Every structure is written in C-alpha cells, then in structure tokens.
Amino acid sequence: MATRIEDDPRRFLHPDTIARISRLDLRARQVVEGFISGMHRSPFFGHSVEFVQHRDYTPGDDIRHLDWKVWSKTDKYYIKQFEEETNLRCHLVVDVSNSMHYGKQGKGHLNKYNYACTVAACLAYMLLRQQDAVGLITFDEDVRQVVPTRSQHTHIDAIIKALDVSRPRDKTNMEKILKRVAENAPGRGLVVLVSDLLVDRDPLFRGLEMLRHGRHDILVFHVMDEEELTFPFAGTTRFEGMEELEQVLCDPRALRDGYLEALQEYLVEVRRGCARKGIDYQLVHTREYMDAVLSKFLHHRMAVLKSAAKSK
Amino acid sequence: MLEIFTNPGYLAAAGALVSAPIIIHLINRMRYKRIRWAAMEFLLKAQKRMRKRLIIEQLILLALRCILVALVGLLVMRFVGFSFADIGAKPGLHIVLLDDTLSTSDEWKQGESLRDAFTIAKNDVLVDKIVKGISQSSASDRLMIIPLAKLGYERELQPKIYEKLNDGGKLEELKKDVAQMEASKLHVPVLTGVRKVQELVTAYPESRITFHILSDFRQREWSLPDAEALHKLLVEMAKDRPDLKIRLIDAVHPYRTSGQGGVPLAHDNVGIVDLVAGTRVAGKDMPVAFTLTLANYSAREAEVNVVIYEDKTGNERHDVDFNPPMPIKIPAGSTDVKVNFDMRFSPAIRAGETYFEQISARLESAHRGKLENDGLAHDNVRHAAVEMRDKVPVLLVDGQGARGRLENNDSFFIRTAIISVPGSSYEVEYGDELGASIPTKVLERSDLRKFPTIFFLNVREFTPKQLANLENYVKEGGGVAFFMGPQITDANYYNKNLYKEGKGLFPVPLKETVFPPSSEPLKPEYTGHPQVLLRDKLFPTLDAFPIFGAVFKEEKQRDRLKDLPIRHYAKVPRSEWRPEPGKVFELATLPNDVLASTLQGPALNIVKGPALERIMENDDLKKYRRGLDRHRRIIEGIISPTSEKKAYILADALEKLLQDTGKEKERDEFPNLTEFWTYPDPKINTLREQAQSVLDDARYGDPFVIAGHYGKGKVVAVMTTAGKEWNDWGGGSDATLIYQPFIWEMQNYLSSQGSESNLTVGTPVQVRVETEAFKQKGSAGGLKMTRVYNKAEQGKPVKVTRDLEQFAQEDKGVATFHFEKNLEPGLYVASLNWGEASDRQIPLAVFGHVFNVDTAKEGALARVASDEVDRNVVRQAPQGSIRFEGPGIQSDDLVSRRTDLSESPWLFLVFILVLVAEQALAVHLSFHLRGSETEALSKLTQATPRQAA
C-alpha cells in the first residue's frame, strides 16, 4: 500500500523541500530531525548512545549517569559509560570552488554548492547533537574558512556562518587543500570531504593519501549535478568552462555518448582510487534525498568508532 | 528542357534548395545557447575523442538531407514545368480543331436532357479526355484550341497557347475559356481548319504534335468526291511529319466505336434553304413575291407548316397565302421544294425615306407545334428583308433624250410597260431630265442607289466617270438593262469599255452594232417557226429561267414568238464569245437564218458518215436502217447546195431524227428511232452527241437576250431596240402582247435580290460609297457607318442593338467599310453619316444586309461511313498516325503520356530508403534518454549505500 506523501517522514529530506528553506541552520535541523524521526524503524537506532562499561563514581560526576540497578545489587556507585563519550573529532571539508556553483538554484532546486553546504550543515548538526566535535574547512584554490573543532551545541552557528559566507569562487587546488587539512587536523579523526572532485586525479589522490597517513578516516561525498551525470542538452550550445577559460561550441547530442563515456571513466577512476586507499566514497547528485548522505555518514561513524575501540 | 539547367534563375533556385540543409546548419551554428559548464574536462575529452566520427556522421547526415531535398525536388518538378521525360525529347503540342459550325448543334434527347454534338466534343472529349490527359502528362505539353468557325472571319487567327496545365490555376483558366465556347451558326469547311493547322504544324517543327479534329464528320464534307482535297491533305500531313498524330473524333450520337464499319445513323433534319424576295426594293403596298426553298435531309418524308412572322412586331402574318398550301410534305432527300407567297407592306414612311421590312419564315410541325426529331433548330428559321420606298423610281437613260419619249420610241415603250405593272408603285425618271439634257450625266449623281434599275436605251457611250459610277452601282447590287439602237455605232467602244473581255459590265462582245445594215432590214418570215428562240433548256426548271421563265409559264404563249419580226439587231461574234458559266446566261437567241447548205459537211457526217456505217454493222440495229435512211434523204434534201432552206429547217430535221418514235403499226418502215439512239453502244452515244451539236449550230443563230451578273448586281443586254425602230415587239405584231410582261419580268429580275440577299452568317460584307457624292451635304469628320443588329425573336418585337461604328477607309474618293463579324442571323442595318453628325440626324444613305444560316451546307446531317474514312485516310497514312474514333476513345489514346523518372517506383524506393537512413542517423545522433540510461544513473548514485547495507 502506497504511503501518502504527507505521511512520509522522508519528505523533509527531499532536496525540493530543503531548497525551500532559506536558512541553512533551519535546513539542517529540519533534515536531521526528520531523519531521526524516521530512524524508529531503522536498525541503526541507539547505536550512538550504546553502553560500553562501568567505572567508579567520583565526586563531580553527573548523578544522572549512576547505574541504580548495580547500586541496588552491590550497594556501590558506578557510572555508566557510553560510546558518546568517545569524543569523535570530525572535520568537514567543503569545496566552494567555482565549479560547485553549477546547477539550477531556487524554486525547488539546489545547486552543487548549496547541496554541499546542506550536507555539511546536516552532518555538523547531527554530530554536535551526539556530543561529537566538529570542525569545518572550506576551500577553493586555497583554504577559505577554517572553523576549529568543537563539541558545544552552539558551535553549529559558527559552522553555518562559515558555510554561508563561503561563496564559490576560483578553481580547486585539491592537493594543497588537503595538505592544509592534514595540518589543521592533528590526531586521528574523521575527515568528510564534500566536493564535485572536478580536479586532477593525481593531486586529489596525493592529498587523500596524506590524510590517510595522518590516520584519518576519510569519507568523500562526491556531489554532482544531475545534468552533469546525464548531459541532457540539445541544440547547438556553447559550453563555457566555469573554472577555466576553455569553451566548446557543439551539438551536445552528438557529444553525449563521448561525454558519458569520459564521465564513466572518471567515476570509475575516482571510485577505484578511493577504494585502493581505503577511503569511503559516495557519489550523490543534487536531486538525491539527504537520508542517503546521512545514512552513509552514520555507517561510516560506526565503523570509525568500532575500529577506534578495537585499537584501544 | 536543358535550358532549365542553364537558366541562371533556375540554377540559383535549385542550388538554394539543395543547399538548404547546409544553410540551416550554418544558421544553427550562429544561433546557439550558452551554458556555463563545470565538467568541461569530459566535454573536451568527448570532443577530442569523437571529432572524426562526429564530422563523418554529420557529413553523412547532411548529405542524406541534401539528397532528400534533391529527391523531393525531382518528385515535384513535374508539377512545376520540368520533366525528365522532356530531356532530349520534343515538347508535346496538342492542336485541337474544334468544329463549332452550325451542324454541330445537332441535338438529341438523352434521358430528360438535350445533348448536342458540340457539347459532347467540348466537354466529354476536349475537357474530360484531352485536357485531363495533358494535365496528367508531361508538364511541358501545350494545347492550342482552334474553333473552326472563327477561321471564317479571322483568317490570321493566332490561337492561344495553354501551357503547364498541371498547374491548377492554369487548368481552371482553360476550363473557363472552354466553358464560354458555344456552337456558332456559321459554316466553315473543315478543310480551312486543317489548312490552318498545317501552317501551325510547319511553324512548330520542334514540337511533337498531336492534331485532334473534334467534328461531326458529315458525309457532305468527308465523302468523296467533295472530300478528296481534305483526305489528301490529312494523308499528306501525316506522311510529311512522321511524328505527327492525327485523331479524328466524331462527337455525334449514336457514337462511333472503334472498328465500326458502315454508315452510322444520323438524325433527321428539315430546314429552310432560302427565302428570297422577288424584288430588292419595293413600293408601299406593292405586292412582293417571296420564294421559300425547303429541304428535307431525312430518310423519310416530312410534313411541315411554314409560318411567316413580321419581325417588327413579332406577330404572325395570317394573311399569307402559300402556294402550295400548308402543311406541305417534303419528300425524303428533297432539297428544292419551293413555296411561293406574296406579301404587301404598308409602313408609314415618308418620300425619300429608306426603311427595311423584315420578315422571318419559321418551320413548325404539321400540327403547328415544334418540329420533332429535328436535328438542327437554327435552320428552321430564315430571315428576309425588303427595302421599302414610298415610290420605286426607275431610271430611263435614252440616247435620244426627250425624243425617246415620243410615241413608238424607246422610252415610250419602256415607261408604258413599267407603269402598267399591276399594283406597282413605280415612278419613271429620265436621265436627260435629271442630267441637264445630257442623258448619261445622271450617272454622276450621288443618289444613284435609289434606283433599283436603270434602263439604257440606245446609249452610244459614257464618260469614264459615268462608267466608273455605273460599274460601282451594279457592283453594289444595282440592275441595268441595255437595249441596242442605231446610235450605237462603235462596237469597239462597247467591247473595250463595257465588255472588257468578259470582265466588264456588258455581258457579250459586239461584232456589228447593226445587222443587217440599215438599208437591208431582215424581212419577216412567217414560217411557223419562232422568230426568237428561248434557251430554257439551259436551265433546270422554268422557274430558274430568268425573265422568260415567268413570261412563258403558259406554254401557248410561245406561239407569240412566231410573230416577232426582228429587222435589225446587234450581232455577237458567237465563235469568239466564251460566256463564263454561272455568270453569263444566254436567255434568247435569234434563229439561225443562214442557208442549211452551209452545214452540209457536219450534217452528212451524221447521217451518212463512216461512224453510222460502223454502227449499222451490228445486226441488232439493222431494223432501224429504213428509218435512218428516210431521215437521211430528208436531210440531204435540205442541205443540198441548191436548197435555199435555212439552217433552222435543218435543225428541225435533225431534231426529228433524234426524237422519231415511228409508227406503231408500220415498224418496218417507221421504226422507233429513240430506241436506236438509246441503244447501249458508246458509238451511238457519241454520234447522238454530234447530232445534237449540229442541231444546235443549225438552230441557234445570234444571241438576242443575254443576262449576266456583275458584282452583286445584274445586267441584261437586249440586242435590239426597246422601241419599234428595229422590231415590231413593242407594237404591230402578235408578240406585242408579251412585250410588257417581258419588261415587267426584266424589271423584276434586275431588281430582284441577288447573291447579296442570300448572305450566310460569317460572310464579310464590304460597302463602298463615292465620298464626292456626299460632299455637298457633308460636314467634317469623315464618313462613318453606324450599324445596328435587328434581332428577331418569335412572338416578340424586333430587338435593335447597336453593333458597331466604323469610320471609312478612303482611297481615291471611294470610302470603303468592312463588316467582318456578321455572326448572328437577321438583319443588320448600316447608316452612313458624317463623323460629327448626331445619331438623330437623317443618314446620308442606309444599307441593309440580311444574314442567314447556311442550311444548304450545314443542314445535311448524314454521316460519313467509317469505312470510307478508313479506306481513304487512315490506311493511306503511315500506320497508327491517323485514328478515327468516337467520343468513347480512351484518354491515353489521345494524349500519349511519357513515363517520367519522377513516376518511377525506383525513385520512390530510393526516396524511402534515404528517408529511413536519414531518420535512423538523426535518431542515432539525437539525445533520447532511454529508460536503461535513467536506471543506470540511479545505479550509479545508489550503489554504494546498498553495498554498505
């Protein structure tokens, strides 16, 4: 039986719905709250606050975390310790270069930049809600904004403010950027790269390699516009490069096959490159539901926490 | 056709058309969208990778589209005037000779409606088959339509050429023109039309000509011997131009079919051949005799009523007594049934005024209804008009002037005779009175036309001007009688100025102006022989015998001629005189009064010559020997050198020899020699003809009364005096009793309507007037003629419509008016006036012309036998070049369609293949988001989460 659209909680995760919300913080709250309300049926429920161990009570501990059942049996005070207390450090690295500006904007559409910002805001909101520390780096040719890693709830404002002022400009220099990210993220952490990856692959992979050397877990959200994936143009068209001066006058229908072929090769190359380096890679397009992104992120977070626990 | 390719205009258009896809491509290259694009890397890679393939595919697509345009051009070129079939071939030209003469109005009932041959030819054959065929054939085929009747009044006709009939607009224009065509009332021989087409065929050597004759193929025009020239011309045309095709299509019902032999059925038809008034000019209340000639061209007897209508009022004249009475039966095939009737007219006219009384004779059924089963309706009506005067003036020009009016002189007798015509309104005027004592000076007057007849009595000579006026007067229809007399003394003058070797006014040459000499008058001989011999045997009937025919209707009146002493006469050199047949007629002759012995040789050659002896060798003929010997003896007696018998006695003897029926009871002695002369032996026939010739030579002496036609008028020459000076005709003999009837009938003959009254529609008319004659009355502006047409309709007053106004062409003082288009039956009245005169002004002169349909030539609806045309035309020409069919002929047989490349199924196949290839390539090169591609996109973006799950 088909679910009515009004009853579907995922409706809040649809890009069309999100695009109608102008403020990024509201947008993030909307997405995350909508996502969590939909988690009742999700197998991932409760993992974020999972019990790990007991420790002795020391004065100053929050008595809300006392395990009263253990006290009733042993008459001793123990504090319950949960995963959330593992203090995940997440670095959101968002591409704000010119190429991210591509795509329709407004009237129910999100371009790549807005989509990427929304993704970053949602992740930040969700992480802060779970007591994790989140930082943000935006970049184009160089690093544009850096928001240090914090776990306070109010930190979301700083992140959103940084995203909001990070207007897309210039071309991307990925190796340089990732090097900066590695420098700015000491210690092990989670690096989430949100970009269209329209860069040279070698610098990209070298940058990612550097991050991997810093023992970071890396999650790549490869954002592309639907038109970039399908190339649905017809009629004589002059394509003008957004980051370079090159331009092509052609009949898009005639070039479409070649374009898709080149795109496929590129995607395969990127995916394989990431896989080879143990980097989690997810291609998302701007018409895609946000829950895919959030689910992917949660999966990855769990994996990171488990591996961290094992290493202890 | 190759000029289409070399024509810069066509070349540019074709080039532009074929290069249209390239132009569209270039325009599209200029009109592009702009998109700021992020993923330029893939685009550049794709462009680099697909450049060659792309260029090749695009070029192939472009080429296919260009070919498509070219193929479409080939398909439609035929409709815009270009045909591959025409390349290297002669362009087609169809010449249609559309017979629209009177006989094609032949109508019949088909169901409830009436059809006629012209409509069948026009619609069923011309439009539905020929035009339709051409419109579906090669676009370069042209069509000319020649309405046959138009050639009757427009000899230099340049027929309109219809081209590109595959164009709807041009086809409609042609159909509109054809729809306006109607059968005419004219007669024009098909031969005239074929000759015109022959000229056109010669004028278009570069064309492949098909000549269609859409006609009714009547026996009269298409059967031998009359059609010999037509047959020969058609065969000659077919032989001269091997590519010429001639199609003879008979449109008459019942329709001919292919291979049909024999004579097809034809519709019955009765018509009026002629209606002629006894006089051209009549006085008020004077009886006018009319003669109506009827014809029945059917195979069965017809019974009809003749009804006379007075056209002025449209009322029927019930007071007409016909002879024979109505209804009248016309035997099958008879074409000369005469009906006579008299009419009197009493119009309110003033002295000197000219008025035309117009009547129509109409045929009705015996029960006074419309004629049934009658093919042609137009020939059932005949119009006639008589010029009416208050008094009819007759001019006497007497060489003796006033003296001639004395008793026993010439003018005296003529005047007495003329004014004694019963019921007449004649008024005699004298030349000397009108011409200031010079009798012939009257001929210089301008109003000479008012005299229907002029009598010249003993007139010695004329001035050149007088003679010219006189000739013009007769040419325009006047009647002139010449009586000889002692004042005429110079035969050479008459021969040189009046006879002009047969081309002049006077019908005979003169040998001696007086014979015998004045001192030796001929003595009357009362031998019981006529002293003037009538030449009635030269005429088919007594009615056709001018002047004397009416006088001697009663046979006993001829006895009067036995007492007609002619003492002197002017002698005609018979041996030198060669009268033109049909133009000059010897009406009466003096007996041959030479001695019979002068004809001894020819006479003996008949009765005693070797020819007769050879004939008599036949035993069957020996029984006639005695009879022949008896006649021989008589003739030998007459021609013996000692005999004083006159030649006419010999003539009588020879006549008896030829007509001797012998005695029934004494056949041995008196055999029936008429049997001998009719014996089927060519030698006897020859001998009989020789005998008849000698008989004529012996009987007929010098011509006495001769009639001739000159122009539209008539001339009669009497070789003796009008008075008693050279004869006792006017008084003092038995013949005196027939003198007055002779003058009356001469007056009637001279003033009777001649050929000008029997004008057929389409005949051009010319009127000539002496400009000088009207000068004294005139004003400036030149002479002009205003003509009106009096359309007569049964039961309605005549409808007068202005026909035309024409200014004269003047040459040497003679103004000439030409009236070419006389296309409707009825009376046309032309009034002469000065150019600046108003219409109300009394005209200087009035001329009337009556036109009728040519029943004699168009009324016979019998059709030619298919075999005859087949034998004499079709089979004489190269095989297949001439065909003779009915309207059922197939369009393809009339218009041979050449197969065009654009009609070839291969062209269509190629077109479809190229179209399919173009579409396939276009689809291949186009963006079509297939379902599989959408799925692929979904897989691309969702693969990772599922894998993770």
Interface residues (C-beta under 8 A of the other chain):
Chain A: N98 S99 M100 H101 Y102 K112 D196 L198 M224 D225 E226 E228 L229 T230 P232 F233 A234 G235 T236 T237 R238 F239 E240 G241 M242 E243 E244 E246 V248 L249 C250 D251 P252 R253 A254 L255 R256 D257 G258 Y259 E261 A262 L263 Y266 L267 Y281 Q282 L283 V284 H285 E288 A292 S295 K296 H299
Chain B: N28 R29 R31 Y32 K33 R34 I35 R36 W37 A38 A39 M40 E41 F42 L43 L44 K45 A46 Q47 R49 M50 L54 E57 Q58 L925 S926 F927 L929 E933 L937 L940 T941 Q942 T944 P945 A948 A949
